[in-house]
Structure formats: structure tokens, C-alpha cells
């Protein structure tokens, strides 16, 4: 399964585009972690692998300007430290 298929099946996670093939990993990881439920997160991890999701998250979440919510950033920082 392609990581973009998560968004194809649940388009409300990314509402600003319908061109799902143009979405990169960073956009999909951010949308799923911010707005998805636990099953969406597990589907993303199965698709990309936990190490890749953690790498994308850590690269994007701790920049000066980020779209990750504070509670999401804190939770997944701890989650990936333990599981990735």
C-alpha cells in the first residue's frame, strides 16, 4: 500500500488538495499524526515503516515554524523515542 492511499481513503485528513499523487511523505505524515486516529497512524507505520515515519516527524516537527500541534508533537516525540 502506498502511503498516499491513506489520504485517498480519508480525504478529510488533507482537505486542501485533491491531487494526492503530488503529496510528499512530509505532508502525509503531518496530516495523519495531527488529524488521524490511532488506526490511521498504524496504517501509516505499516506503509512507510516506523523508522521512516519517526525520521520525517523529527525533521519536520522541531523546526521553528511547524504545523504540528503541541500535544501531538510531545506525544509522538516520546512515542518514537521509545519505539523507533
Buried (B, 14 or more C-beta within 10 A) or exposed (E): EEBBEBBEEBEEBBEEEEEBEEBEBEBBBBBBBBBBEEEBBEBBBEBBEBEBBBBBBBEBBEEEEEEBEEEBBEEBBEBBEEEB
